[in-house]
Amino acid sequence: MQIYLSNSGQEPIYAQITRQIKQQILSGALRPGDALPSIRLLAKELRISVITTKRAYEDLERDGFILTQQGRGSFVAEQNPALLREEHLKKVEDCLQGAVDAARLGGIGYDEVAETLRLLWEGGPRAASTAALRGITKQYKDFTLGPVDMTVPAGSIVGLIGENGAGKTTLLKILCGVNRADDGTVDLLGGSPADAATRAKIGVVFEDAFFYGSFTAAQVARSLAGMYGARWNADSFSAYLRRFGLDAGKKLKEYSRGMRLKLSLAAALAHAPELLVLDEATAGLDPVVRGELLDLFLEFIQDERHSIVMSSHITADLEQIADSIAYLHNGQLLFQENKDDLLQEYGVLHCGEDVLTSLPAGLVVFTRRGAYGCESLVRERRTVQELLPEAVCDAARLDDIMRFYSGRDAQ
């Protein structure tokens, strides 16, 4: 559960908490039966008064969104369908009222508003997915990719993880139209990656795929202006150079790796792409530079119309900004799941062999056995904690998930 508080607006803190928890329940991010942090723990994490969190929880319970059980804590309640419909209807009314006010202010008539609503309802200008790969396969002499099914929802960041040689770069090149799949289809921004006009709508940064070292950033700009034509925005490119502190007259061979990467990002962003495809774009950078780039990526998707596919071995970066995680392992996509759900689902269990055998089949993914007991990756972490209340079951990180799956297959 994520709560972001703002001190700049007029909405009270307790109301911000109530609203955001309601939104997460209505969207399905929080499900019936999910445990909420205790009042004291939430107050501590948000650095606010216990009285404030208590009032938020009381309002949520009054409205039927949560239940508090004495001695056990607070949980998401089973939702009344009629109540849910009313909540969604209220959100729709609020959004439509804002649209009507904006239309009147801008002199936009009813017919135009109604036509825009119809197009949005039918999925016209704003597609549900920026990209979708279906049944993608690629055969090499000693490696097979796929079949892979993966989607990139509009307005989201998809983190692509996997070991070296798992096929991440190959998959991204197929998405971009650099390589062709042997089988399967790619829907990219409503078109095909084989279409040059469609490819012009994406920005791409591949690891170590930099420009000629004898070029300057100014020469790169002139070259790209010829490639992108009317889509190229020289002012935007110059603004990114200034933001990144890059000298437009300096030869690229004199740039550091971080500077060359920033130049690649400036080039990828200056033609207003709808999708960014990044292959190990933060590898080898110091934490300060990585932090700057992660902030930039979050800015890019703020309007919920732009999307990013980002592969990285630095899983902490993906845990920080990704909306969903796709795990490619030995050429196979093991899963693509909501990141928050994924990190809540998996756990690392520490216990003895005798305790481990008492768990139902299917909960244990893989176990590492040592002189001092067992360490296991488990699914349904909360279920495991209820079944084994004396055992330690920590939340799993993306690194843990990859480490255990690799160990399972190696064995």
N, C-alpha and C positions, 0 to 999 in steps of 0.2 A: 504494500500500500504506500503510495506516494502522496505527500501533502506539501504544497508550496504556498507559503504565506507571503503576503505583500503588506508593507506598512505605508505604501504610497496612496492607496485608495481609501474610500470611505466605508467599505464593507468591514464590519467587525471581525475580529480574528475567529471567534467561535462560529460565525456564519460561513467564513471561508472553509473551515474544517468540515462543517455540516454539508455544504454544497459539494465539495470535492469527493467526500465519501459517498454521497448520493450518486454522483456522476459515475463513480467506479462500480457501484452496485448495478446501476441501470445499464451500463455498457457491458456488464458481464466480467469485468476485471476482478471484482469481488463476487464470490458466489455464495449461495445459501450454505450455512455451516462454517464458512471461513471465520477463523478467529481474528479479532481485531487486537491491536496492542492495548495493554491496560491503560487506564486513564493517566496513571503516574508515568508510565513509560513513554506514552505519546507526548505528554507535557515535557518530559526531559529531553526527548529527541528534537522537539520543536522549540525548546527553550522558552516555554511560556508557562503561565500559571496552571496549576491543576484545576482550579475553578473554571478556567476557560474550556479545557478539554471535557470536564464533567458536564458543562452546559451543552456542549456540542453533542455528546453522547445521549444526554437526556432528550434533546430535540429529535435525534435520529430514532430513539426508541419510541417516543411519542408518535412519530409519523409512521411507525411500523417497519423501519428499515433494519433495525438491529434488535437483538434480545440480550439482556444481561442476566446471567445465572450466578447467583450468590456463590462465591468461593471458586468459580470456574472462569469467569470473565465475560466479555461481550462477543457476540457472534452475529454474522449476517443472517437476517431472518428470511424465511420462505416468503416470497413476494406475492402479494395479492394481484392477480392479472389486471383487475379493474384499477387498482391503485397505480400500477406501473403504466397503464395506458394514460391515466390522467397526468402523471408526471411527464411522460413523453409529450403529451398534447400541450402541456404548459410550456415546455421547452420550445416546441414548434411555434406556438403563439408569440413567445418572446422574440424568437428569431425573425418571424414574419413582421412583427411590429417594427423591429429595427430596420428591416428592408423597406417597409412602407415609408418610414420616416426619411430614410436616405433617398428614396425615389422622389418623394415630394420636394425635398431640399434641392435635388438635382434637376427638377423639372421633367422627370421621367414618368410617362403615363401608365395607366393601368394595363393597357394591352401589352406594352413592352415587358412589364413586370410579370404578367401572366405567362407570356411566351418564354421568358427566362426560367420561370418556375417549371414549366412543362419540359424544357430541355434538360434542366437539372434532374427532374424526376425520371426522365427516360435515359439518364446517363450520358447526355450529349457532351457538353464541354468538359465535364469532370468525370473521368472514368474511374471505376472502382480500383483498377489495377494499372500501374504504369507499365508493367511488363509481366509476361507470363511465359514460362518455358514448360512445354508439355512433351513428355516422352523423349527427351533429348538423349541421344547416344553418340559417342565418338570412339572409334576403334583405332588403336595404335598397335604396333608390333607386340609390345609387352604391357599394355595398359588399356583398360576399357572404362570409359566414362558412361555412367547411366545404366538404365534409363532414369532421367532426372525430371521431376516435376517441381517447379519452384515459382512463386509469385512475388512480385514487388508491389505492395499496396501503395496507392497514391498517398503522398504526404508522410512517408515513413522512411526509416533507415533499416535496411536488412543487413545484418552482420553475417558474413560467410566465414565459417571456421573450418579447420581441417588440418591434418598433418601435411608436411612437405610431400608433394607428389600425389595428393589426394584428388587433384583435378580442378582446383579452384580457378587458377588462371585460365585453363582451357575452357571452363564453363563461362567465365566472364568474356572471353574473346568470342565465343559463340553468341552470347547475348549482344555484343557490340557489332557483330558482323565481320570481325577480323578473321575468324575461322568459321567453316560451315559444319553443321552437324551431319552425321551419317543418316540420322533418322530423327523424327520429332519436329515440332513447330515452335517458333518464337514469335509471340505477339509483343511488339515493342512500340509503345506510344500510339497504339491503334494502327500501326503499320508493320512493316517487315524490316529487319536489319539489313536486308539486301538492297533496300531503297535508300539512295543517297540523301534524299530530303528528310527521311526519318533519322538517319544517322547524324544529320546536322543538328538534331534536337538533343543530343546527348553530349556530355563532357566526360572525357576519359583520362585517367591517370594510372599508368601501369608502372610497377616498380622498375626503376632504372631506365625507363623509356624516356630519355631526355633529348633535348634539341642539340644540334651541332655545337661543339665547344667553341668554335670560332665565331659563332653568332653573338650578337648582343640582344638584350630583351627588345630593343627597338626594332631590330631586324626580324625577330620572331613575330612581332606585331604586324609588320608589313606583309610577311609571308602568310600569316593566318587570315589577314584581311582579304587576301586574294582567294583563299580557300572557302571562307564562310560567306563572303559577299555581304549582302544587306544585313545578315544576322550578326555580323561582327560589330562590337561596340568598343571603339578605340578609347573612349573616355572611361568606360568601365575597366578596361585592361590597365590603363594608367592609374586608376584609383586603387586597384588591387596591388600594383607595384608599390605605390606609396604606402598602402596599409602594411605590406610585407617588408617594407624597408629595402627594396631592391633597386639597384642602380641600373637604369635603362641603357646606359652607355658602356657598361662593363661587360667584357667577354665572359661567356658562360663557363668556360673552363676555369675561370677564377672564382666561380661561385662554389660555396660549400654544398654538400648533398642536401641539406635543409633548404638552402636558397634555391637550388635547382628544382626541388619538389614544390616550393612555393610558386615558382615561375610556371610550372606545369599546371598547378591549380588555377593560377590567374588566367592562363590560356584556356583552361577547361571551362571557366566560369564566364569569360568575357563575351560569349555569344549567347548568353541567356538560355542555358540548357534546361530541359525539364527533368532530366535524369543524370545523376553523376554516378559513374562506375569507377571505383577506386580499388586498385589491387596493391595491397601492402603500402598504402600511401603514407603511413606514419612510422614505417619501420626505420630503425636507426636514428630517430630524432630524439632530442632531449625532451624531458617532460614539459618544459615551458613552451617549446614550439608545438609539441603535440597538443597541449591544452589550447593554444591559439587556434589550431586547425579544427579541433573538436567543436569549439565555440562557433567557428565559421560554418561547419556542417549543420549545426542546430539552427543557425540563422537561415540557411538555405531552404530548409523544409518548413519554416514557420507558417507559410501561407497554406500549407497542406495540399499544395498542387505539385510541389517538387519532391523528388524521391532520391534516395541514395542506396546503392548496393556497394558494400565495403568489405573486402576481405582483409583479415589482419591476424597475425599471430599474437598481437598484444591484446589479449582478450579483455583486460581491464578497461581498455578504451571502448570496446563493444558493450560491456556491461554498463558503461556510463551513458552511452547515447543511443544504442540500437533499440528498435521497437520489437524486432523479431530476430531469431537466430536460426540459420540454416547450417547444419553440420554435414559436411561432405567427407566421407571416410572410405578410402580405397575405391574411389570412383562412384560410390553409392551415396545418395542423400538419405541419411539415417532419419532426420526429422527437420522440419521447419516449424518452430513454435514461438509463441509470444515469449519474449525474454523474461518478463517478470514471472509468468506462469512456470517457465522452465526452471528458474532459480528457486522457486518455491517448491516445485515438484520433486527435485532430486536432493538427496542428502548423502553424506559420508558417515557411515555407521562404524563405530569402534566398539568391538565386543569380543567375547570368547567364542570358540567354535560351537560350544554347546548351546549358547544363546542364539547364534546365527541360524542354526537348524530349525528353530521353532517358528521362523517366519514363513508365511504362506508362499507358495511357489509364484514366481513372477515378479516379486518385489526386489530381488537382488539381481543387479546387472552383472557384477563381477566382484570377486573377492581377492584381496591380496593377503596371504597368510604369512605371519612372521613369528618370531620367538615369543613375542609379547601379546599375541592375539591376532584378530582379524580386522582388516579395514575394507569396508564394502561400499560400493556405490549402490544406492537403493532408490527406487521410485516411491512415490506417495510418502514423503518424509513424515508428514503428520500422522499417518496411519502407523508407521513404524514406531514413532515416538509413543503413541498410545499403547501399542502392543508390548514395547520394551521400555517402560518408563525409567528404568534404572540405567539403561545404556546411553551413551553419548552419540547423538546423531546431529552432526553439524550441517548447516546449509552448504550445498555443493556450489562451487564456482565453475565457470566454463572450463577452466584448466583441469579441474577434477574430472569433469564429464569426459573430456577428450582423453585424459590419462587412463581412465578405467576402461573405456571402450577400446582403446589401442591395446591395453594389456589383455583384454578378453580375446581379441582376435589373434594376437601374437601367440597366446597359449593354445 
